């Protein structure tokens, strides 16, 4: 991805990562859309960012190398106002509505 322009990534952004997937001799693009919860190792060659999404009620996190050639495109969909550099608290926040539903079901 070093030959294309990178957007300014920040925690709290919802991003769409277009990733090149190679299957046999064919190559296709697969999108992964979610919230950036962490950026590690600065902006250098070893920099990574973690994206979290909810797919069919299951949380999925992927760690992408920032300068990887498998990333074809990186779109910023929206920016949330956050006050932390690492948004690991979203891991527990996603489980809270499910936990509340289960507790309500036990009472009934």
Helices and strands as residue ranges (DSSP letters): E 13-23, E 26-40, E 48-55, E 58-65, E 71-79, H 90-107
